[in-house]
Amino acid sequence: MCSARPRSACPARRASGGFSLIEAIATTAFLSVVLLGLTSTSISLTRNEKTADSTGAAAALAQEKLEQLRSLPLGNAQTNTPGTVNDANNPLRADGTPGAGGRYNRSWTVSAANTPSNGVRTVSVNVAWNDAKPHTTRIAAYVRCANIPCVAP
């Protein structure tokens, strides 16, 4: 039936002819764009995971220092004197040990007497670090004074 017609007019033969060069190039270009998108997403996920790890480590370092300060006896000089103190062990590693490779700087601030109310002070612990950009994590809690109302040192 198709033998009497020219080759280009036969639909059965045209369908079985395979892919053209233009179709192959278009498919390759499409796959390249998709793979580049997946690579970009993978890089973004890796960066976000690293930032999340750093944020978790900073929060743990801040919580550790806050618990140390809250466990001191009432009226201790570290929690009784208003002002900002830098950790003597700066910079710290993620596990809290000082030394080479540390990138976390920890400081804490003790509020004035009777702030926010009688008998307590606010202690805020800040942990700062840099990766692609600077970050800071802050945790705060109240610390009871030895006397109510607090007596300024």
Rosetta silent file (secondary structure, phi, psi, omega in degrees, C-alpha in Angstrom):
SEQUENCE: MCSARPRSACPARRASGGFSLIEAIATTAFLSVVLLGLTSTSISLTRNEKTADSTGAAAALAQEKLEQLRSLPLGNAQTNTPGTVNDANNPLRADGTPGAGGRYNRSWTVSAANTPSNGVRTVSVNVAWNDAKPHTTRIAAYVRCANIPCVAP
SCORE:     score description
SCORE:     0.000 S_00000001
   1 L     0.000  -41.865  176.683    0.000    0.000    0.000 S_00000001
   2 L   -83.594  -12.691 -175.446    2.823    2.417    0.766 S_00000001
   3 L   -67.910  -27.168  179.905    4.993    1.051   -2.009 S_00000001
   4 L   -79.432  -20.524 -178.761    3.188    3.023   -4.683 S_00000001
   5 L   -92.846  162.414  173.611    3.661    6.291   -2.827 S_00000001
   6 L   -67.897  160.496 -176.379    6.866    8.211   -2.275 S_00000001
   7 H   -59.060  -41.578 -176.565    8.672    7.496    1.007 S_00000001
   8 H   -68.134  -20.272 -178.970    7.800   10.812    2.650 S_00000001
   9 H   -88.819   -6.247 -177.184    4.086   10.232    2.162 S_00000001
  10 L   -90.713  111.059 -177.434    4.030    6.896    3.983 S_00000001
  11 H   -67.135  -32.160 -178.856    3.063    7.444    7.673 S_00000001
  12 H   -66.196  -39.522 -179.399    4.174    3.977    8.802 S_00000001
  13 H   -74.880  -34.951 -179.281    7.707    4.477    7.594 S_00000001
  14 H   -64.923  -39.464 -179.595    8.013    8.009    8.976 S_00000001
  15 H   -67.729  -29.470 -177.599    7.104    6.827   12.503 S_00000001
  16 L   -95.970   12.896 -176.111    9.720    4.086   12.485 S_00000001
  17 L   -79.624  -13.507  179.811   12.514    6.299   11.222 S_00000001
  18 L    97.944 -163.875 -177.139   14.035    7.053   14.720 S_00000001
  19 L   -94.683  147.020  174.526   15.036   10.359   16.291 S_00000001
  20 L   -86.184  166.994  179.578   16.253   13.356   14.387 S_00000001
  21 H   -64.213  -38.204  179.657   19.410   15.200   15.374 S_00000001
  22 H   -65.018  -40.240  177.603   17.386   18.205   16.560 S_00000001
  23 H   -64.089  -40.276  178.795   15.297   16.010   18.885 S_00000001
  24 H   -65.437  -41.326  179.044   18.443   14.481   20.370 S_00000001
  25 H   -67.062  -41.551  179.049   20.019   17.904   20.966 S_00000001
  26 H   -62.822  -42.704  178.895   16.813   19.246   22.544 S_00000001
  27 H   -64.379  -42.106  178.757   16.589   16.234   24.867 S_00000001
  28 H   -63.928  -41.640  178.371   20.248   16.589   25.854 S_00000001
  29 H   -64.155  -42.492  178.789   19.780   20.303   26.567 S_00000001
  30 H   -61.809  -46.174  178.863   16.695   19.589   28.687 S_00000001
  31 H   -63.436  -36.036  178.081   18.515   16.927   30.705 S_00000001
  32 H   -63.620  -43.179  179.098   21.472   19.297   31.200 S_00000001
  33 H   -63.880  -42.594  179.348   19.191   21.989   32.623 S_00000001
  34 H   -63.150  -44.451 -179.999   17.518   19.478   34.945 S_00000001
  35 H   -65.937  -37.360  176.137   20.880   18.151   36.190 S_00000001
  36 H   -64.865  -38.261  176.627   22.179   21.688   36.798 S_00000001
  37 H   -63.845  -42.264  178.378   19.049   22.424   38.824 S_00000001
  38 H   -66.150  -37.644  177.704   19.546   19.317   40.923 S_00000001
  39 H   -64.445  -44.199  178.476   23.201   20.211   41.498 S_00000001
  40 H   -61.200  -42.189  178.505   22.244   23.713   42.613 S_00000001
  41 H   -63.996  -40.943  179.298   19.655   22.289   45.001 S_00000001
  42 H   -62.674  -42.265  178.577   22.191   19.842   46.406 S_00000001
  43 H   -64.389  -43.774  179.091   24.682   22.644   47.091 S_00000001
  44 H   -61.648  -43.321  179.088   21.980   24.729   48.770 S_00000001
  45 H   -63.519  -38.642  178.758   20.920   21.798   50.967 S_00000001
  46 H   -64.818  -42.857  177.806   24.525   21.169   52.013 S_00000001
  47 H   -63.820  -44.413  179.903   24.998   24.822   53.009 S_00000001
  48 H   -63.086  -37.042  178.194   21.740   24.849   54.954 S_00000001
  49 H   -65.664  -40.443  178.813   22.734   21.661   56.766 S_00000001
  50 H   -65.419  -41.867  177.749   26.078   23.182   57.764 S_00000001
  51 H   -63.258  -40.466  178.593   24.354   26.332   59.035 S_00000001
  52 H   -64.746  -39.753  176.671   21.888   24.212   61.023 S_00000001
  53 H   -62.446  -44.482 -179.930   24.768   22.258   62.584 S_00000001
  54 H   -64.692  -40.258  178.701   26.533   25.489   63.528 S_00000001
  55 H   -64.888  -41.044  177.102   23.347   26.962   64.988 S_00000001
  56 H   -63.186  -42.292  178.336   22.772   23.831   67.055 S_00000001
  57 H   -65.373  -40.659  179.202   26.332   23.905   68.378 S_00000001
  58 H   -65.192  -41.184  178.445   26.028   27.610   69.238 S_00000001
  59 H   -63.625  -38.773  178.175   22.741   27.031   71.064 S_00000001
  60 H   -66.278  -40.399  178.087   24.339   24.201   73.047 S_00000001
  61 H   -65.089  -40.308  178.333   27.313   26.413   73.992 S_00000001
  62 H   -66.558  -43.536  179.495   24.969   29.201   75.100 S_00000001
  63 H   -63.401  -40.103  178.928   22.804   26.787   77.093 S_00000001
  64 H   -59.810  -47.008 -178.569   25.880   25.287   78.747 S_00000001
  65 H   -67.782  -39.841  178.992   27.108   28.697   79.944 S_00000001
  66 H   -62.157  -41.835  177.858   23.648   29.763   81.077 S_00000001
  67 H   -66.307  -37.372  175.755   23.296   26.590   83.155 S_00000001
  68 H   -61.284  -44.850 -178.974   26.755   27.180   84.671 S_00000001
  69 H   -68.002  -38.577 -179.357   25.772   30.711   85.674 S_00000001
  70 H   -71.915  -22.005 -178.853   22.382   29.649   87.034 S_00000001
  71 L   -87.498   -5.340  178.196   23.952   26.901   89.150 S_00000001
  72 L   -69.075  154.793  178.469   26.263   29.314   90.999 S_00000001
  73 L   -61.831  155.107  178.256   25.382   30.159   94.614 S_00000001
  74 L   -59.794  138.682  178.562   23.097   33.142   95.236 S_00000001
  75 L    81.647    6.795  178.706   24.990   36.416   95.316 S_00000001
  76 L   -61.093  145.923 -176.372   27.944   35.096   93.309 S_00000001
  77 H   -62.052  -32.785 -177.926   30.006   37.870   91.722 S_00000001
  78 H   -67.421  -32.557  179.789   29.502   36.524   88.190 S_00000001
  79 H  -104.587   -4.434 -177.717   25.729   36.865   88.382 S_00000001
  80 H   -99.963  -13.643 -177.146   25.621   39.743   90.881 S_00000001
  81 L  -104.817  116.858  179.495   27.695   42.255   88.879 S_00000001
  82 L   -66.645  150.847  177.658   25.904   43.947   85.972 S_00000001
  83 E   133.967 -176.875 -178.795   27.729   44.210   82.647 S_00000001
  84 E  -110.627  135.432 -179.483   29.057   42.144   79.775 S_00000001
  85 E  -125.308  133.476  173.976   31.744   39.489   80.175 S_00000001
  86 E   -92.761  140.803  178.585   33.609   37.705   77.373 S_00000001
  87 L   -63.182  130.802 -178.922   34.450   34.061   77.863 S_00000001
  88 L   -67.316  -18.292 -176.588   38.141   33.722   78.665 S_00000001
  89 L   -96.166   23.476 -179.878   38.319   30.579   76.512 S_00000001
  90 L   -72.341  147.908  -13.556   37.454   32.271   73.182 S_00000001
  91 L   -79.452  154.871 -178.184   37.334   30.991   70.504 S_00000001
  92 E  -106.113  151.618  169.919   35.582   27.735   71.281 S_00000001
  93 L   -83.207  172.922 -178.336   35.085   24.599   69.221 S_00000001
  94 L   -62.394  -26.538 -179.831   31.614   23.120   68.795 S_00000001
  95 L   -87.336    2.236  176.747   32.217   20.757   71.744 S_00000001
  96 L    92.831   -0.931  179.353   33.008   23.693   74.068 S_00000001
  97 L   -89.424  141.974  178.099   36.753   23.195   74.265 S_00000001
  98 E   -80.320  162.904  173.146   39.047   26.151   73.528 S_00000001
  99 L   134.128 -172.472 -178.631   41.862   26.042   71.045 S_00000001
 100 L   -60.588  141.001 -178.826   42.827   25.966   67.408 S_00000001
 101 L    89.131   -5.781  177.727   39.937   25.454   65.078 S_00000001
 102 L   -75.900  141.029 -179.117   37.493   27.156   67.414 S_00000001
 103 L  -133.787    5.627 -178.851   35.146   29.595   65.748 S_00000001
 104 E  -105.063  130.077  175.922   32.555   30.390   68.417 S_00000001
 105 E  -110.972  125.511 -174.751   32.887   33.495   70.611 S_00000001
 106 E  -115.689  136.523  174.628   30.789   33.455   73.775 S_00000001
 107 E  -144.341  162.052  177.089   29.849   36.355   76.032 S_00000001
 108 E  -141.224  152.649 -178.111   27.153   37.024   78.590 S_00000001
 109 E  -124.667  131.088  176.178   25.413   40.080   79.948 S_00000001
 110 E  -106.436  128.559 -177.670   23.972   40.489   83.443 S_00000001
 111 L   -73.922  171.991  175.781   21.228   43.118   83.745 S_00000001
 112 L   -65.178  165.606 -179.504   20.964   45.803   86.403 S_00000001
 113 L   -59.172  141.928  175.694   19.513   44.930   89.806 S_00000001
 114 L    60.669   35.609  176.958   15.802   44.098   89.922 S_00000001
 115 L  -117.749  117.416   14.564   15.419   43.854   86.144 S_00000001
 116 L   -91.457  -13.385  178.788   12.765   42.890   85.058 S_00000001
 117 L  -144.647  173.119 -178.385   11.266   42.641   88.568 S_00000001
 118 L   -58.739  134.259  173.462   12.297   42.658   92.223 S_00000001
 119 L    90.260   -1.154  179.062   14.606   39.858   93.236 S_00000001
 120 E  -136.058  159.351  171.343   15.852   38.791   89.804 S_00000001
 121 E  -127.048  155.414  175.955   18.359   39.766   87.162 S_00000001
 122 E   -99.348  128.980  175.443   18.347   38.809   83.491 S_00000001
 123 E  -113.175  123.361  178.971   21.362   36.902   82.194 S_00000001
 124 E  -115.800  127.678  178.310   21.758   36.773   78.396 S_00000001
 125 E  -109.003  127.350  179.077   24.346   34.528   76.772 S_00000001
 126 E  -114.153  135.495  173.741   25.435   35.349   73.211 S_00000001
 127 E  -124.349  122.500 -178.555   27.387   33.032   70.935 S_00000001
 128 E  -116.757  146.864  176.276   28.702   34.498   67.682 S_00000001
 129 E  -155.545  163.134  178.177   30.399   32.779   64.748 S_00000001
 130 E  -122.850  135.577  164.313   31.176   33.345   61.078 S_00000001
 131 L  -127.159 -108.160  174.855   30.759   31.050   58.126 S_00000001
 132 L   -72.342  -26.180  177.124   29.611   32.606   54.860 S_00000001
 133 L  -149.405  164.579 -179.040   28.190   35.475   56.938 S_00000001
 134 E   -73.123  143.302  178.788   28.140   36.433   60.639 S_00000001
 135 E  -132.253  155.571  175.221   25.610   34.722   62.941 S_00000001
 136 E  -143.574  136.692  172.857   24.594   35.157   66.578 S_00000001
 137 E  -118.100  136.299 -177.277   22.559   32.966   68.906 S_00000001
 138 E  -130.557  134.144  175.671   21.188   34.428   72.131 S_00000001
 139 E  -130.292  137.487 -178.406   19.607   32.695   75.133 S_00000001
 140 E  -131.172  152.765  176.585   18.361   34.515   78.225 S_00000001
 141 E  -155.250  166.213  177.089   17.072   33.505   81.660 S_00000001
 142 E   -94.574  143.808  176.213   16.384   35.003   85.054 S_00000001
 143 E  -124.250  129.993 -178.675   18.751   34.537   87.981 S_00000001
 144 E   -73.469  142.300  176.503   17.541   35.074   91.526 S_00000001
 145 L   -85.417  161.888  177.767   19.360   37.571   93.715 S_00000001
 146 L   -69.775  -32.538 -179.617   20.529   36.757   97.239 S_00000001
 147 L  -119.811  150.405  176.185   18.331   39.559   98.633 S_00000001
 148 L  -120.616  120.631   -5.016   14.894   40.741   97.559 S_00000001
 149 L   -70.237  163.649 -179.467   14.991   43.366   96.223 S_00000001
 150 L   -59.929  144.421  177.468   18.435   42.941   94.690 S_00000001
 151 L  -104.742  126.294 -179.825   21.143   45.025   96.231 S_00000001
 152 L   -67.087  137.199 -179.523   23.446   46.720   93.718 S_00000001
 153 L   -69.649    0.000    0.000   27.094   45.747   94.316 S_00000001
